[in-house]
Amino acid sequence: VSATQIFTEIDFERTGKQVGWLYLPHSVTRSAYGNIAVPIAVIRNGSGPTVFFMAGTHGDEYEGQIALCNLIRSLDPGMVQGRIIAMPAANLPAALAGTRTSPIDDGNLNRAFPGDPTGTPTQQIAHFIDQIIFPLTNYYHDFHAGGASLDYVPFVSMRMSGDPALDERAMAALKACRPSDGLTWKYSHGQGFCVMAAMQRGIVALGGELGGGGSVNLCGVAMAERAIQGLLAHAGVVAPAIDKAPPASVPRLWEVPARSYYVLAPAAGLFQPVVELGAQVEAGMECGLVHFVDDPGRSPVSVEFRASGMVMAKRHLGRVERGDCVSHLATEWKG
Ligand code: CA
């Protein structure tokens, strides 16, 4: 069925816990018959649905990577009814380099779906996930954060599939993750997203932004671990855990309806934000200023919001090029 070149000793049907690798042939100077070994775990017991967790889709987004390593080490197969598949460093070369895209091919795994079995390493990983893992999957959660360039108010997210019944199931799964904030992406920056590819296969698929700035957000790790517990309980794969300090059970719900909720740098320079994450703003309010440190007599250029809502993300890095996203808003979820 599949022309994938990736091979593995992992048996997706075997009972018990397996922690191993997907081997992607990669022949280079230092290793003629070398392979990129992408880590994967499969934990299976009894009968029940399959929940697939993924992190390290972008290598500089760390909260999900930590939460999934903790999950893999801590789970006893006896606790499971069904199957859990976890890939904590899905684009391994990017995860090891601490970069969004792979240093091998500049590939962005969250723009690479449905992938290509004869393409670059990132395209081959996408193809394996789409062709081999997604057909096994009932529930999927892909953990993100803002990476080096953005900071986020942490949230769990979903996308609109075009199938109202599937969207309703995704929203129920999102709420089961018990985040303080939940968000629906109605606008997409580009194409080739993992979650969209999963939804096209009828999978209940979630994402989320758990922090950013290329750092590890403590609340974001906790949100990822709560989401893992919540989704596994929602799917009936693991019995519900009793939290010592349960979060608010009803998340604030947001949506990103359109491109106008994004603010782009109008010029290259040094960006000074004038609003903080979580601030409520109106269209026309100032978002920040672009300064020209090489031409100090020149007035900075002001950048305005073009929509009203809450500041969900803001740029973490100071320097900008024209067209860089310096902030994006979300507004109350309309359903
Ligand atoms: Ca991301």
Residues whose N, C-alpha, C, O or C-beta is under 5 A from the ligand:
A	BS01	CA	H58 H144 A145
